[in-house]
Amino acid sequence: MKLHRVKSDDNLLTIAAQYGICKWEDIYNHQANKRLREYRPDPMCLKEGDVVYIPDTEPMSYQLATDQKHVIIVQIPKTEINLLIRFNDQDVLANTRYRL
């Protein structure tokens, strides 16, 4: 198991990607991160200096025939973001169309 010290721009998505782990939940819900869950109930709001235990992962392996074609499908988890857009640093733009 590895230790990762959180930097200012880290979150569990970026940390999981850095260590080749598909689901950030596998890190956050690991028993070694119980204390982290107590201090940081929102898994996307880590603080600089937090220590995250990175569980060891088993590489995936397949035994496939060499004289055949094989298709392996890898599912990449999606991430949802929520934006709060303000106009003139005051008014929230609700139910307004805009382009990012």
DSSP file (Angstrom, degrees, kcal/mol; ACC not computed):
  #  RESIDUE AA STRUCTURE BP1 BP2  ACC     N-H-->O    O-->H-N    N-H-->O    O-->H-N    TCO  KAPPA ALPHA  PHI   PSI    X-CA   Y-CA   Z-CA
    1    1 A M              0   0    0      0, 0.0     2,-0.3     0, 0.0    52,-0.0   0.000 360.0 360.0 360.0 140.0    0.0    0.0    0.0
    2    2 A K  E     -A   54   0A   0     52,-2.2    52,-3.2     2,-0.0     2,-0.4  -0.699 360.0-133.6-106.9 159.4    1.3    3.5   -0.9
    3    3 A L  E     -A   53   0A   0     -2,-0.3     2,-0.5    50,-0.2    50,-0.2  -0.922  15.6-165.3-110.0 139.9    0.7    6.8    0.8
    4    4 A H  E     -A   52   0A   0     48,-2.4    48,-3.0    -2,-0.4     2,-0.6  -0.990  10.2-149.4-125.7 123.9   -0.2    9.9   -1.1
    5    5 A R  E     -A   51   0A   0     -2,-0.5    46,-0.2    46,-0.2    45,-0.1  -0.835  30.0-118.5 -92.6 122.8    0.0   13.4    0.4
    6    6 A V        -     0   0    0     44,-3.2    43,-2.7    -2,-0.6     2,-0.2  -0.348  25.3-154.5 -67.8 132.8   -2.6   15.6   -1.1
    7    7 A K    >   -     0   0    0     41,-0.2     3,-1.8    42,-0.1    43,-0.1  -0.546  35.9 -94.3 -97.8 171.0   -1.5   18.7   -3.0
    8    8 A S  T 3  S+     0   0    0      1,-0.3    40,-0.1    -2,-0.2    -2,-0.1   0.788 124.0  42.0 -60.1 -30.4   -3.6   21.8   -3.5
    9    9 A D  T 3  S+     0   0    0      2,-0.0    -1,-0.3     5,-0.0     2,-0.2   0.255  92.5 113.1-102.9  13.9   -5.0   20.7   -6.9
   10   10 A D    <   +     0   0    0     -3,-1.8    36,-0.3     4,-0.1     2,-0.3  -0.537  32.1 164.6 -85.1 149.6   -5.6   17.1   -6.0
   11   11 A N     >  -     0   0    0     -2,-0.2     4,-2.4    34,-0.1     5,-0.2  -0.912  53.7 -93.9-146.4 173.9   -9.0   15.3   -5.7
   12   12 A L  H  > S+     0   0    0     31,-0.6     4,-2.4    -2,-0.3     5,-0.2   0.804 121.9  57.2 -65.4 -27.6   -9.8   11.7   -5.6
   13   13 A L  H  > S+     0   0    0      2,-0.2     4,-2.1     1,-0.2    -1,-0.2   0.944 111.4  41.2 -65.2 -46.8  -10.5   11.5   -9.3
   14   14 A T  H  > S+     0   0    0      2,-0.2     4,-2.2     1,-0.2    -2,-0.2   0.874 115.2  51.2 -70.3 -36.2   -7.0   12.8  -10.2
   15   15 A I  H  X S+     0   0    0     -4,-2.4     4,-1.5     2,-0.2    -1,-0.2   0.933 110.2  49.0 -65.9 -45.1   -5.3   10.7   -7.5
   16   16 A A  H  <>S+     0   0    0     -4,-2.4     5,-3.1     1,-0.2     4,-0.3   0.924 112.2  48.7 -60.1 -44.6   -7.1    7.5   -8.7
   17   17 A A  H ><5S+     0   0    0     -4,-2.1     3,-1.2     1,-0.2    -1,-0.2   0.896 106.7  56.8 -62.3 -39.9   -6.0    8.3  -12.3
   18   18 A Q  H 3<5S+     0   0    0     -4,-2.2    -1,-0.2     1,-0.3    -2,-0.2   0.844 113.3  39.8 -60.5 -34.3   -2.4    8.9  -11.2
   19   19 A Y  T 3<5S-     0   0    0     -4,-1.5    -1,-0.3    -3,-0.3    -2,-0.2   0.296 117.0-109.2-100.8   8.7   -2.2    5.4   -9.7
   20   20 A G  T < 5 +     0   0    0     -3,-1.2     2,-0.5    -4,-0.3    -3,-0.2   0.802  69.0 144.2  72.4  29.1   -4.2    3.6  -12.4
   21   21 A I      < -     0   0    0     -5,-3.1    -1,-0.2    -6,-0.2    -2,-0.1  -0.902  39.7-155.3-104.5 125.1   -7.3    3.0  -10.4
   22   22 A C  S    S+     0   0    0     -2,-0.5     2,-0.5     1,-0.2    -1,-0.1   0.872  77.8  45.3 -69.1 -39.3  -10.5    3.2  -12.3
   23   23 A K    >>  -     0   0    0      1,-0.1     3,-1.4    -7,-0.1     4,-0.5  -0.923  62.3-156.1-115.8 121.4  -12.9    4.1   -9.5
   24   24 A W  H >> S+     0   0    0     -2,-0.5     4,-2.4     1,-0.3     3,-1.0   0.786  93.6  70.6 -61.7 -25.8  -12.0    6.7   -6.9
   25   25 A E  H 3> S+     0   0    0      1,-0.3     4,-2.7     2,-0.2    -1,-0.3   0.812  87.5  63.7 -61.7 -29.8  -14.5    4.9   -4.5
   26   26 A D  H <4 S+     0   0    0     -3,-1.4    -1,-0.3     2,-0.2    -2,-0.2   0.829 110.4  38.5 -64.0 -30.2  -12.0    2.0   -4.3
   27   27 A I  H X< S+     0   0    0     -3,-1.0     3,-1.2    -4,-0.5    -2,-0.2   0.937 118.1  46.4 -80.7 -53.4   -9.6    4.4   -2.6
   28   28 A Y  H 3< S+     0   0    0     -4,-2.4     9,-0.2     1,-0.3    -2,-0.2   0.868 115.9  44.8 -60.9 -40.0  -12.0    6.4   -0.5
   29   29 A N  T 3< S+     0   0    0     -4,-2.7    -1,-0.3    -5,-0.2    -2,-0.1   0.458  83.5 120.1 -87.3  -0.6  -13.9    3.3    0.8
   30   30 A H  S X  S-     0   0    0     -3,-1.2     3,-2.1    -5,-0.2    23,-0.1  -0.383  73.9-121.6 -64.5 142.2  -10.8    1.3    1.6
   31   31 A Q  G >  S+     0   0    0      1,-0.3     3,-1.3     2,-0.2     4,-0.2   0.791 110.5  62.9 -57.3 -30.0  -10.5    0.4    5.3
   32   32 A A  G 3  S+     0   0    0      1,-0.3     3,-0.3     2,-0.1    -1,-0.3   0.685  99.6  55.6 -70.1 -16.6   -7.2    2.2    5.6
   33   33 A N  G <> S+     0   0    0     -3,-2.1     4,-2.2    -6,-0.2    -1,-0.3   0.103  70.8 112.9-101.9  21.8   -8.9    5.5    4.7
   34   34 A K  H <> S+     0   0    0     -3,-1.3     4,-1.6     1,-0.2    -1,-0.2   0.912  78.6  48.4 -58.7 -44.2  -11.5    5.3    7.5
   35   35 A R  H  > S+     0   0    0     -3,-0.3     4,-2.0     1,-0.2    -1,-0.2   0.887 108.3  54.3 -66.0 -38.3  -10.0    8.3    9.3
   36   36 A L  H  > S+     0   0    0      1,-0.2     4,-3.0     2,-0.2    -1,-0.2   0.914 106.3  52.5 -60.4 -42.9   -9.9   10.3    6.1
   37   37 A R  H  < S+     0   0    0     -4,-2.2    -1,-0.2     1,-0.2    -2,-0.2   0.848 107.6  52.4 -62.5 -34.2  -13.6    9.6    5.6
   38   38 A E  H  < S+     0   0    0     -4,-1.6    -1,-0.2     1,-0.2    -2,-0.2   0.915 117.8  36.3 -67.6 -42.2  -14.3   10.9    9.2
   39   39 A Y  H  < S+     0   0    0     -4,-2.0    -2,-0.2     1,-0.2    -1,-0.2   0.800 128.3  35.3 -79.9 -30.6  -12.4   14.2    8.5
   40   40 A R     <  +     0   0    0     -4,-3.0    -1,-0.2    -5,-0.2    -2,-0.1  -0.698  60.3 168.3-127.6  78.6  -13.5   14.6    4.9
   41   41 A P  S    S+     0   0    0      0, 0.0    -1,-0.1     0, 0.0    -4,-0.1   0.752  72.5  67.9 -65.1 -22.3  -17.1   13.3    4.5
   42   42 A D  S >  S-     0   0    0      3,-0.2     3,-2.1     1,-0.1    -3,-0.0  -0.877  76.9-157.3 -95.7 109.2  -17.1   14.9    1.0
   43   43 A P  T 3  S+     0   0    0      0, 0.0   -31,-0.6     0, 0.0     3,-0.2   0.661  88.8  55.8 -65.4 -15.2  -14.6   12.8   -1.0
   44   44 A M  T 3  S+     0   0    0      1,-0.2     2,-0.5   -33,-0.1   -31,-0.0   0.440  94.3  72.1 -95.2   1.2  -14.1   15.6   -3.5
   45   45 A C    <   +     0   0    0     -3,-2.1    -3,-0.2    -5,-0.1     2,-0.2  -0.599  62.7 158.3-117.1  70.7  -13.1   18.1   -0.9
   46   46 A L        -     0   0    0     -2,-0.5     2,-0.3   -36,-0.3   -36,-0.0  -0.566  32.7-132.2 -86.0 156.6   -9.6   17.0    0.3
   47   47 A K    >   -     0   0    0     -2,-0.2     3,-2.4     1,-0.0   -41,-0.2  -0.846  30.2 -92.6-110.3 147.5   -7.3   19.5    1.9
   48   48 A E  T 3  S+     0   0    0     -2,-0.3   -41,-0.2     1,-0.3     3,-0.1  -0.340 114.6  28.1 -55.9 130.8   -3.6   20.0    1.1
   49   49 A G  T 3  S+     0   0    0    -43,-2.7    -1,-0.3     1,-0.4   -42,-0.1   0.178  84.6 136.4  99.0 -16.6   -1.6   17.8    3.4
   50   50 A D    <   -     0   0    0     -3,-2.4   -44,-3.2   -45,-0.1     2,-0.5  -0.298  51.2-132.1 -57.8 148.7   -4.2   15.1    3.8
   51   51 A V  E     -A    5   0A   0    -46,-0.2     2,-0.5    -3,-0.1   -46,-0.2  -0.933  20.9-168.8-109.9 127.1   -2.8   11.6    3.6
   52   52 A V  E     -A    4   0A   0    -48,-3.0   -48,-2.4    -2,-0.5     2,-0.5  -0.957  17.0-136.8-115.9 128.5   -4.6    9.1    1.4
   53   53 A Y  E     -A    3   0A   0     -2,-0.5   -50,-0.2   -50,-0.2   -23,-0.1  -0.728  15.2-150.8 -83.0 129.2   -3.7    5.4    1.5
   54   54 A I  E     -A    2   0A   0    -52,-3.2   -52,-2.2    -2,-0.5   -27,-0.1  -0.898  15.8-135.3-102.8 113.9   -3.6    4.0   -2.0
   55   55 A P        -     0   0    0      0, 0.0     2,-0.2     0, 0.0   -28,-0.0  -0.330  24.2-103.4 -69.0 150.4   -4.5    0.3   -2.0
   56   56 A D        -     0   0    0      1,-0.0     2,-0.4    -2,-0.0     0, 0.0  -0.475  39.3-149.1 -67.8 142.0   -2.5   -2.2   -4.0
   57   57 A T        -     0   0    0     -2,-0.2    -1,-0.0    -3,-0.1   -36,-0.0  -0.887   8.3-131.2-117.1 148.4   -4.2   -3.2   -7.2
   58   58 A E        -     0   0    0     -2,-0.4     2,-0.1     3,-0.0     3,-0.0  -0.841  29.1-121.1 -93.7 127.0   -4.0   -6.5   -9.1
   59   59 A P        -     0   0    0      0, 0.0     2,-0.2     0, 0.0    -1,-0.0  -0.414  30.2-112.9 -65.7 143.9   -3.3   -6.1  -12.8
   60   60 A M        -     0   0    0     -2,-0.1     2,-0.4     2,-0.0     0, 0.0  -0.559  38.5-175.4 -76.8 140.3   -6.0   -7.5  -15.0
   61   61 A S        -     0   0    0     -2,-0.2     2,-0.4    -3,-0.0    -3,-0.0  -0.991   9.0-165.2-138.4 148.4   -4.9  -10.5  -17.0
   62   62 A Y        -     0   0    0     -2,-0.4     2,-0.7     2,-0.0    -2,-0.0  -0.972  16.6-144.5-131.2 144.0   -6.7  -12.6  -19.6
   63   63 A Q        +     0   0    0     -2,-0.4     2,-0.3     2,-0.0    -2,-0.0  -0.930  36.7 168.3-107.0 107.2   -5.9  -16.0  -21.1
   64   64 A L        -     0   0    0     -2,-0.7     2,-0.1     6,-0.0     6,-0.1  -0.895  40.3-101.6-123.5 148.6   -7.0  -15.7  -24.7
   65   65 A A    >   -     0   0    0     -2,-0.3     3,-0.8     1,-0.1    -2,-0.0  -0.418  24.4-143.1 -66.2 140.8   -6.4  -17.9  -27.7
   66   66 A T  T 3  S+     0   0    0      1,-0.2    -1,-0.1    -2,-0.1    -2,-0.0   0.667  94.5  58.3 -81.6 -16.1   -3.7  -16.6  -30.0
   67   67 A D  T 3  S+     0   0    0      2,-0.1     2,-0.3     0, 0.0    -1,-0.2   0.165  99.6  68.8-101.4  20.0   -5.4  -17.6  -33.2
   68   68 A Q  S <  S-     0   0    0     -3,-0.8     2,-0.3     2,-0.0    -4,-0.0  -0.910  80.3-111.7-133.2 160.2   -8.6  -15.6  -32.7
   69   69 A K        -     0   0    0     -2,-0.3     2,-0.4     2,-0.0    -4,-0.1  -0.728  34.5-168.7 -88.4 142.4   -9.7  -12.0  -32.5
   70   70 A H        -     0   0    0     -2,-0.3     2,-0.5    -6,-0.1    -6,-0.0  -0.983  13.3-152.8-133.3 144.4  -10.8  -10.7  -29.1
   71   71 A V        -     0   0    0     -2,-0.4     2,-0.5     2,-0.0    -2,-0.0  -0.976   9.5-170.7-117.0 125.3  -12.5   -7.5  -28.1
   72   72 A I        -     0   0    0     -2,-0.5     2,-0.5     2,-0.0    -2,-0.0  -0.974   8.9-156.4-116.1 122.6  -11.9   -6.1  -24.6
   73   73 A I        -     0   0    0     -2,-0.5     2,-0.5     2,-0.0    -2,-0.0  -0.869   3.8-162.9-104.0 127.0  -14.2   -3.2  -23.5
   74   74 A V        -     0   0    0     -2,-0.5     2,-0.5     2,-0.0    -2,-0.0  -0.937   9.2-147.7-109.8 124.1  -13.0   -0.9  -20.8
   75   75 A Q        -     0   0    0     -2,-0.5    -2,-0.0     0, 0.0   -53,-0.0  -0.814   7.4-155.7 -94.6 126.5  -15.5    1.3  -19.1
   76   76 A I        -     0   0    0     -2,-0.5   -53,-0.1   -53,-0.0   -54,-0.0  -0.880  23.6-118.2-100.7 125.8  -14.3    4.7  -18.0
   77   77 A P        -     0   0    0      0, 0.0     2,-0.2     0, 0.0    -1,-0.0  -0.317  26.4-129.1 -64.7 144.7  -16.3    6.2  -15.1
   78   78 A K        -     0   0    0     -2,-0.0     2,-0.4     2,-0.0     0, 0.0  -0.605  14.4-142.4 -92.1 155.2  -18.0    9.5  -15.8
   79   79 A T        -     0   0    0     -2,-0.2     2,-0.4     2,-0.0     0, 0.0  -0.954   5.6-148.9-120.0 136.2  -17.7   12.5  -13.6
   80   80 A E        -     0   0    0     -2,-0.4     2,-0.4     2,-0.0    -2,-0.0  -0.858  13.1-167.5-103.5 137.5  -20.5   15.0  -12.9
   81   81 A I        -     0   0    0     -2,-0.4     2,-0.5     2,-0.0    -2,-0.0  -0.939   8.8-152.9-122.3 149.8  -19.7   18.6  -12.2
   82   82 A N        -     0   0    0     -2,-0.4     2,-0.4     2,-0.0    -2,-0.0  -0.983  13.3-163.3-119.5 130.0  -22.0   21.3  -10.8
   83   83 A L        -     0   0    0     -2,-0.5     2,-0.5     2,-0.0    -2,-0.0  -0.900  12.5-161.9-114.8 141.9  -21.4   24.9  -11.7
   84   84 A L        -     0   0    0     -2,-0.4     2,-0.5     2,-0.0    10,-0.1  -0.971  17.4-165.8-118.5 112.3  -22.7   28.1  -10.0
   85   85 A I        -     0   0    0     -2,-0.5     8,-2.6     8,-0.3     2,-0.3  -0.865   3.2-168.1-106.5 129.4  -22.4   31.0  -12.5
   86   86 A R  E     -B   92   0B   0     -2,-0.5     2,-0.5     6,-0.2     3,-0.3  -0.871  14.7-140.5-115.9 148.3  -22.7   34.5  -11.2
   87   87 A F  E >> S-B   91   0B   0      4,-2.9     3,-1.6    -2,-0.3     4,-1.4  -0.934  88.1  -6.0-107.6 126.6  -23.1   37.7  -13.1
   88   88 A N  T 34 S-     0   0    0     -2,-0.5    -1,-0.2     1,-0.3     0, 0.0   0.839 121.2 -72.6  58.2  34.6  -21.2   40.7  -11.8
   89   89 A D  T 34 S+     0   0    0     -3,-0.3    -1,-0.3     1,-0.2     3,-0.1   0.639 129.6  59.1  58.8  16.9  -20.2   38.7   -8.7
   90   90 A Q  T <4 S+     0   0    0     -3,-1.6     2,-0.3     1,-0.3    -2,-0.2   0.564  79.8  67.8-133.3 -64.4  -23.7   38.8   -7.3
   91   91 A D  E  <  -B   87   0B   0     -4,-1.4    -4,-2.9     1,-0.1     2,-0.4  -0.482  68.2-136.0 -77.7 130.5  -26.6   37.5   -9.3
   92   92 A V  E     -B   86   0B   0     -2,-0.3     2,-1.2    -6,-0.2    -6,-0.2  -0.689  16.7-132.3 -80.8 132.8  -26.9   33.7   -9.8
   93   93 A L        +     0   0    0     -8,-2.6     3,-0.4    -2,-0.4     2,-0.4  -0.727  35.7 174.3 -89.2  95.2  -27.8   32.9  -13.4
   94   94 A A        +     0   0    0     -2,-1.2     3,-0.1     1,-0.2   -10,-0.0  -0.806  63.5   3.4-102.7 144.3  -30.6   30.3  -13.0
   95   95 A N  S    S+     0   0    0     -2,-0.4     2,-0.4     1,-0.2    -1,-0.2   0.847  98.1 132.2  53.1  38.2  -32.6   28.9  -15.9
   96   96 A T        -     0   0    0     -3,-0.4     2,-0.3     2,-0.0    -1,-0.2  -0.969  56.9-126.8-121.9 134.5  -30.5   30.9  -18.3
   97   97 A R        +     0   0    0     -2,-0.4     2,-0.3    -3,-0.1    -3,-0.0  -0.603  39.8 158.3 -79.1 139.0  -28.9   29.5  -21.5
   98   98 A Y        -     0   0    0     -2,-0.3     2,-0.4     0, 0.0    -2,-0.0  -0.973  33.3-128.7-154.2 162.2  -25.1   30.1  -21.8
   99   99 A R              0   0    0     -2,-0.3    -2,-0.0     1,-0.1     0, 0.0  -0.964 360.0 360.0-120.9 131.0  -22.2   28.5  -23.7
  100  100 A L              0   0    0     -2,-0.4    -1,-0.1     0, 0.0     0, 0.0   0.412 360.0 360.0 -95.9 360.0  -19.0   27.4  -22.0
